[in-house]
């Protein structure tokens, strides 16, 4: 059985690249954003970098708003396509996905369905925090969060 729990999350300062993309363009958009972040981070004066993540909003018109990013220690001035942002604070549904990234397209609808079945209203923002890259993709850890209304 898949395990979900309700947790309280704290606001976290982030460095992100913002995009509004079709689902088919997600992989390339993520790769491009990660390249831009890697180039910009050393000069941002944002303090030590933490975990990488992707923040999203519920899809509309066949597109998904995303913010691929990295958690940073402090806010900073925007640099090119890299902007300061934040992961939200509040109550959220959490799920630890263990397995390859290819499982994410099935994991999110399952989390949303569980939330509805439990009577939890979703606020609309959701994000995934990537664990260290595992040598075996079957052991990759990605933590999913969906903010509650």
C-alpha positions as CSV (number, residue, x, y, z in Angstrom):
1,X,0.0,0.0,0.0
2,X,1.2,3.5,-0.8
3,X,1.8,5.7,2.2
4,X,0.7,9.3,2.4
5,X,0.8,11.6,5.4
6,X,-0.1,15.2,6.3
7,X,2.9,17.3,7.4
8,X,3.6,21.0,8.1
9,X,6.2,22.5,5.8
10,X,8.2,25.6,6.3
11,X,8.7,28.3,3.7
12,X,12.0,27.9,1.9
13,X,13.9,30.4,-0.2
14,X,14.7,29.2,-3.7
15,X,16.4,30.0,-6.9
16,X,14.2,29.0,-9.9
17,X,13.7,29.2,-13.7
18,X,10.0,29.8,-14.4
19,X,8.2,28.1,-17.3
20,X,4.8,27.4,-18.6
21,X,5.0,24.4,-20.9
22,X,3.2,21.5,-22.5
23,X,3.6,18.1,-20.9
24,X,5.7,16.9,-23.9
25,X,8.2,19.7,-23.3
26,X,8.8,19.0,-19.6
27,X,12.0,16.9,-19.9
28,X,13.8,19.4,-22.1
29,X,12.5,22.4,-20.1
30,X,13.8,20.7,-16.9
31,X,17.2,20.0,-18.4
32,X,17.5,23.6,-19.7
33,X,16.5,25.1,-16.4
34,X,19.1,22.9,-14.5
35,X,21.8,24.1,-16.9
36,X,20.9,27.8,-16.3
37,X,20.7,27.3,-12.5
38,X,24.2,25.6,-12.4
39,X,25.7,28.5,-14.3
40,X,24.0,31.2,-12.2
41,X,24.3,29.8,-8.7
42,X,28.0,30.6,-8.0
43,X,27.4,34.3,-8.7
44,X,24.0,34.8,-7.0
45,X,25.2,35.5,-3.4
46,X,22.3,33.2,-2.2
47,X,24.4,31.2,0.2
48,X,24.8,27.4,0.2
49,X,22.6,25.5,-2.2
50,X,20.4,22.7,-0.9
51,X,18.1,20.2,-2.5
52,X,16.8,20.5,-6.0
53,X,13.1,20.4,-6.7
54,X,10.3,21.3,-9.2
55,X,7.4,23.4,-8.0
56,X,4.2,23.2,-10.1
57,X,0.7,24.5,-10.3
58,X,-2.3,22.5,-11.5
59,X,-2.4,22.3,-15.3
60,X,-4.5,24.6,-17.4
61,X,-5.1,24.7,-21.2
62,X,-2.9,21.6,-21.6
63,X,0.2,23.4,-20.0
64,X,1.9,23.2,-16.7
65,X,3.5,26.1,-14.8
66,X,6.7,24.9,-13.3
67,X,9.6,26.3,-11.3
68,X,12.6,23.9,-11.5
69,X,15.0,25.1,-8.8
70,X,17.2,24.7,-5.9
71,X,16.7,25.6,-2.2
72,X,19.1,28.5,-1.2
73,X,20.0,30.1,2.1
74,X,18.9,33.7,1.3
75,X,17.1,35.8,-1.3
76,X,19.1,37.4,-4.1
77,X,18.7,39.6,-7.2
78,X,17.5,37.9,-10.3
79,X,20.1,37.0,-12.8
80,X,19.0,36.4,-16.4
81,X,16.4,33.6,-16.3
82,X,17.1,32.7,-12.7
83,X,14.7,34.3,-10.2
84,X,14.3,34.3,-6.4
85,X,11.1,32.4,-5.3
86,X,10.0,30.1,-2.5
87,X,8.5,26.8,-1.6
88,X,5.3,27.6,0.4
89,X,4.6,27.0,4.1
90,X,1.5,25.3,5.4
91,X,0.0,21.8,5.7
92,X,0.7,19.5,2.8
93,X,0.2,15.9,1.7
94,X,3.6,14.1,1.5
95,X,4.6,10.9,-0.2
96,X,8.1,9.3,-0.6
97,X,8.4,7.8,-4.1
98,X,11.1,5.2,-4.4
99,X,11.8,4.4,-8.0
100,X,12.7,5.9,-11.3
101,X,11.6,9.4,-12.4
102,X,9.4,7.7,-15.0
103,X,7.0,6.8,-12.2
104,X,6.2,10.5,-11.4
105,X,3.4,10.8,-14.0
106,X,1.5,8.1,-12.2
107,X,2.5,9.1,-8.7
108,X,0.9,12.6,-8.8
109,X,-2.6,11.5,-9.9
110,X,-2.5,8.8,-7.2
111,X,-1.6,11.4,-4.5
112,X,-4.3,13.8,-5.7
113,X,-6.9,11.0,-5.7
114,X,-5.9,9.9,-2.2
115,X,-6.2,13.6,-1.0
116,X,-9.8,13.8,-2.5
117,X,-10.8,10.5,-1.0
118,X,-9.6,11.7,2.4
119,X,-11.6,14.9,2.1
120,X,-8.5,17.1,1.7
121,X,-8.8,20.2,-0.5
122,X,-5.7,21.0,-2.5
123,X,-4.5,24.6,-2.7
124,X,-3.1,24.1,-6.2
125,X,0.7,24.2,-5.7
126,X,2.7,20.9,-5.6
127,X,6.4,20.1,-5.7
128,X,8.8,17.2,-5.8
129,X,12.2,17.3,-4.0
130,X,14.8,15.1,-5.5
131,X,17.0,12.9,-3.4
132,X,20.6,12.2,-4.2
133,X,20.9,10.5,-7.6
134,X,20.9,6.8,-7.0
135,X,23.2,4.5,-9.0
136,X,20.2,2.1,-9.4
137,X,17.1,4.1,-10.6
138,X,14.9,1.6,-8.7
139,X,16.3,3.1,-5.5
140,X,15.9,6.8,-6.5
141,X,14.0,8.8,-3.8
142,X,11.8,11.7,-4.7
143,X,9.5,13.3,-2.0
144,X,6.2,14.7,-3.3
145,X,4.3,17.5,-1.6
146,X,0.9,19.0,-2.4
147,X,-0.2,22.0,-0.4
148,X,-3.5,21.8,1.3
149,X,-6.1,24.6,1.1
